[in-house]
Amino acid sequence: MWVEVGSQFVRRWQAFFYQLERLHRLECDNVNHLWLLHYLFLSMINDDCKAFQEEWNAHPISGEGHDQSPNVSNMLKEFSSGSHLLYIGHVTAGNG
């Protein structure tokens, strides 16, 4: 997973920030520059991180899970353990 985090998520932002250093004189040791980076880009970085997480959790994993995504695998574990019944029972009891 960490290889994919680096190749599909981190490297794009890293290249962008290096370009800001080279072409636009971003100073990574300047607290004002760092504050501005946070202000301008943190929400976009968080959005990209969330999108990567959602894609990762939906992609099929081969092997023991029989090509199921982590989302499907977790759901099946909940069904097999009966933990989903606790939630359904709670909702039913709360509605009654």
N, C-alpha and C positions, 0 to 999 in steps of 0.2 A: 504494500500500500504506500509506503513512504516514497518509493521511486515514482509512483504516479503523482503524489502530492507535489514532488519537486518538478516533474516534467510537465504536468498539466496545469499547475497553479502557481507555484512559487517563481519559476523561471521567468514567466511573463512579467510579473511585477518587478523582479530583480532587474531585468533588462531595462524596463522603463525607468527605474530609479537611477541606474547607472547612466542612462542617457541624460537624465536631468543633471547629474553631476558633470558629465563631460561637456554637454552643449549649453547648459543654462546656469552653470556655476552653483549648483546645489552643494551646500556644505553639510555633510552628514554629522559633523561635530557641533554645528550651530543649533542651539536649542530653539531658536526662533524658526529656523528652517524645518526642524523636526515637528514643531507645533503646527506649522502650516501644512506639512505633509499629512499629518493626522487629520487636520480640519478638512482638507480637500479630498483625501483619498480613503480614509478609514472605512467609511460606509460602503464604498465600492469594493474594497478588499473583502470586507465581511460578506457582501453579497456574492462575490466570486467564491468565497470559502463555502458558503451555504449551498450554492449551486453545485460545487464539486462534491460536497457531502451527499446531496440528494442523488446525484448521478452515481456516485460510488455505491450507495445503499441500494440502488435499483439495478445495478449490473449483475449478470449471472456469474456465480463463482463455481468453477468446476470442481469435481472431486466428491467429497463426502456428502455435500448438499445436493448432488444430482443436478447441477447446473441451475440452481435457484439463486435468486438475489438474497442479500442479507435481510431485506424487508420480508420476503416470503418465508425465509428460513425462521426468522424470529416469530412470525405469526403462527407458523406450524408448531413451533416449540410451545407457544402459549396454549394452543388448542390441545396438544398432547398432554400438557401438564395440568390442564383444567383451570389455569389462572384467569382465562377469559371469563369463566363462569362467575368468578368473584365480582368482576366489573358489571356483568349483566345483572347479577343478583342485587348489587348495590343500586343500579339504575331502576330496576323493577321495584325494589323496596321503597326507593325515594319517590317514585311516581304513584305509589299506592296509597 
